[in-house]
């Protein structure tokens, strides 16, 4: 099995990001649920070339916090 580019796959799955004008994405960590030909289900992980292990771990930890509702975006907080 060889590595495959997944941009078109992510597009076909309807993956979107909420980016503001001028934002510059620099790394990506992607988790994909795959149903194999025999019906078994697995998870496959992909990452951008420049993603190092410590940033990947930080991104996963942040994603868990976001999914569990423990993250508040500073832009969403009321200003005094």
Backbone as CSV, one residue per row, in Angstrom:
resi,resn,N_x,N_y,N_z,CA_x,CA_y,CA_z,C_x,C_y,C_z
1,UNK,0.844,-1.178,0.000,0.000,0.000,0.000,0.888,1.240,0.000
2,UNK,0.601,2.163,-0.891,1.416,3.370,-0.982,0.616,4.596,-0.563
3,UNK,1.342,5.648,-0.174,0.692,6.897,0.211,-0.018,7.523,-0.976
4,UNK,-1.171,8.096,-0.732,-1.954,8.731,-1.790,-2.300,10.158,-1.386
5,UNK,-2.298,11.067,-2.331,-2.765,12.429,-2.104,-4.266,12.365,-1.847
6,UNK,-4.775,13.140,-0.879,-6.183,12.996,-0.504,-7.007,14.275,-0.651
7,UNK,-6.455,15.303,-1.276,-7.205,16.544,-1.441,-8.550,16.334,-2.104
8,UNK,-8.576,15.621,-3.215,-9.821,15.377,-3.939,-10.768,14.513,-3.099
9,UNK,-10.229,13.556,-2.360,-11.052,12.711,-1.488,-11.735,13.563,-0.419
10,UNK,-10.975,14.458,0.217,-11.559,15.333,1.231,-12.639,16.226,0.630
11,UNK,-12.402,16.708,-0.585,-13.415,17.509,-1.281,-14.688,16.695,-1.508
12,UNK,-14.534,15.448,-1.956,-15.703,14.614,-2.254,-16.477,14.250,-0.986
13,UNK,-15.804,14.242,0.165,-16.476,13.969,1.435,-17.107,15.228,2.022
14,UNK,-16.875,16.371,1.389,-17.472,17.617,1.845,-16.761,18.251,3.025
15,UNK,-15.475,17.959,3.186,-14.712,18.536,4.297,-14.493,20.028,4.049
16,UNK,-14.813,20.841,5.059,-14.626,22.283,4.958,-13.909,22.798,6.204
17,UNK,-13.333,23.971,6.099,-12.686,24.651,7.223,-13.231,26.063,7.312
18,UNK,-13.296,26.588,8.522,-13.724,27.963,8.735,-12.468,28.830,8.828
19,UNK,-12.048,29.389,7.703,-10.847,30.215,7.646,-11.216,31.650,7.318
20,UNK,-10.521,32.577,7.930,-10.703,33.992,7.625,-9.738,34.396,6.520
21,UNK,-10.056,35.488,5.827,-9.172,35.995,4.790,-7.811,36.308,5.406
22,UNK,-6.770,35.858,4.773,-5.415,36.079,5.270,-4.882,34.941,6.137
23,UNK,-5.765,34.021,6.569,-5.301,32.863,7.340,-4.412,32.000,6.451
24,UNK,-3.361,31.433,7.032,-2.436,30.616,6.256,-2.270,29.247,6.923
25,UNK,-3.010,28.229,6.457,-2.831,26.890,7.008,-1.394,26.417,6.766
26,UNK,-0.779,25.828,7.795,0.608,25.404,7.662,0.819,23.910,7.902
27,UNK,-0.088,23.258,8.598,0.023,21.822,8.843,-1.358,21.211,8.867
28,UNK,-1.432,19.911,8.610,-2.697,19.189,8.666,-2.474,17.808,9.259
29,UNK,-3.435,17.383,10.044,-3.453,16.046,10.624,-4.846,15.501,10.336
30,UNK,-4.938,14.438,9.553,-6.220,13.962,9.044,-6.478,12.548,9.532
31,UNK,-7.689,12.315,10.027,-8.119,10.990,10.447,-9.289,10.591,9.558
32,UNK,-9.224,9.416,8.930,-10.261,8.990,7.988,-10.768,7.608,8.378
33,UNK,-12.090,7.483,8.459,-12.719,6.183,8.694,-12.837,5.489,7.346
34,UNK,-12.347,4.252,7.263,-12.327,3.505,6.006,-13.073,2.188,6.186
35,UNK,-13.989,1.895,5.262,-14.634,0.593,5.225,-13.908,-0.226,4.165
36,UNK,-13.289,-1.313,4.595,-12.514,-2.173,3.691,-13.448,-2.992,2.796
37,UNK,-12.906,-3.568,1.731,-13.692,-4.354,0.773,-14.434,-5.497,1.461
38,UNK,-13.840,-6.096,2.496,-14.467,-7.206,3.217,-15.483,-6.757,4.251
39,UNK,-15.653,-5.445,4.423,-16.643,-4.932,5.366,-16.074,-4.478,6.701
40,UNK,-14.803,-4.770,6.965,-14.219,-4.316,8.229,-13.989,-2.806,8.181
41,UNK,-13.941,-2.192,9.353,-13.783,-0.746,9.452,-12.466,-0.444,10.156
42,UNK,-11.753,0.551,9.646,-10.493,0.944,10.282,-10.346,2.464,10.222
43,UNK,-9.375,2.975,10.950,-9.018,4.381,10.904,-7.653,4.500,10.256
44,UNK,-7.512,5.505,9.408,-6.243,5.767,8.736,-5.859,7.210,9.055
45,UNK,-4.592,7.428,9.379,-4.099,8.750,9.743,-3.166,9.259,8.667
46,UNK,-3.309,10.534,8.344,-2.407,11.175,7.401,-1.970,12.513,7.968
47,UNK,-0.862,13.025,7.481,-0.354,14.306,7.969,0.419,15.002,6.863
48,UNK,0.499,16.322,6.987,1.311,17.087,6.038,2.785,16.751,6.248
49,UNK,3.574,16.964,5.211,4.993,16.589,5.250,5.767,17.261,6.379
50,UNK,5.411,18.501,6.691,6.186,19.247,7.679,5.726,19.020,9.115
51,UNK,4.663,18.239,9.324,4.120,18.035,10.667,5.049,17.162,11.495
52,UNK,5.566,17.728,12.603,6.425,16.945,13.496,5.563,16.285,14.576
53,UNK,6.144,15.323,15.290,5.359,14.525,16.227,4.806,15.352,17.384
54,UNK,5.530,16.331,17.853,5.059,17.097,19.002,3.894,18.009,18.612
55,UNK,3.936,18.572,17.412,2.815,19.380,16.926,1.610,18.486,16.664
56,UNK,1.839,17.298,16.106,0.754,16.346,15.862,0.063,15.982,17.176
57,UNK,0.840,15.733,18.209,0.275,15.401,19.517,-0.522,16.580,20.072
58,UNK,0.010,17.777,19.924,-0.701,18.966,20.375,-2.000,19.170,19.618
59,UNK,-1.985,18.934,18.310,-3.194,19.082,17.505,-4.249,18.062,17.920
60,UNK,-3.838,16.820,18.175,-4.785,15.792,18.615,-5.381,16.132,19.970
61,UNK,-4.549,16.626,20.879,-5.014,17.019,22.204,-6.001,18.175,22.100
62,UNK,-5.678,19.165,21.273,-6.582,20.291,21.071,-7.898,19.824,20.453
63,UNK,-7.832,18.909,19.485,-9.045,18.397,18.850,-9.944,17.702,19.873
64,UNK,-9.350,16.942,20.781,-10.135,16.296,21.834,-10.821,17.335,22.708
65,UNK,-10.110,18.376,23.080,-10.697,19.437,23.899,-11.831,20.141,23.160
66,UNK,-11.638,20.411,21.881,-12.676,21.067,21.087,-13.909,20.167,20.998
67,UNK,-13.711,18.890,20.694,-14.832,17.953,20.560,-15.564,17.753,21.881
68,UNK,-14.849,17.838,22.995,-15.462,17.645,24.309,-16.000,18.941,24.897
69,UNK,-15.954,20.032,24.138,-16.528,21.286,24.580,-15.680,22.073,25.559
70,UNK,-14.407,21.746,25.685,-13.562,22.421,26.654,-12.735,23.550,26.078
71,UNK,-13.034,23.970,24.864,-12.245,25.007,24.211,-13.136,26.204,23.916
72,UNK,-12.653,27.389,24.238,-13.383,28.614,23.926,-12.504,29.456,23.018
73,UNK,-13.028,29.788,21.848,-12.293,30.599,20.908,-12.258,32.037,21.418
74,UNK,-11.087,32.629,21.493,-10.939,33.985,22.013,-11.785,34.977,21.223
75,UNK,-11.990,34.750,19.935,-12.819,35.643,19.114,-14.270,35.622,19.546
76,UNK,-14.711,34.487,20.144,-16.110,34.335,20.525,-16.416,34.920,21.909
77,UNK,-15.381,35.231,22.699,-15.595,35.800,24.019,-16.023,37.253,23.900
78,UNK,-16.873,37.680,24.819,-17.303,39.072,24.803,-16.152,39.979,25.246
79,UNK,-16.018,41.098,24.576,-15.001,42.079,24.922,-15.543,43.011,25.995
80,UNK,-14.749,43.375,27.037,-15.228,44.279,28.090,-15.449,45.680,27.590
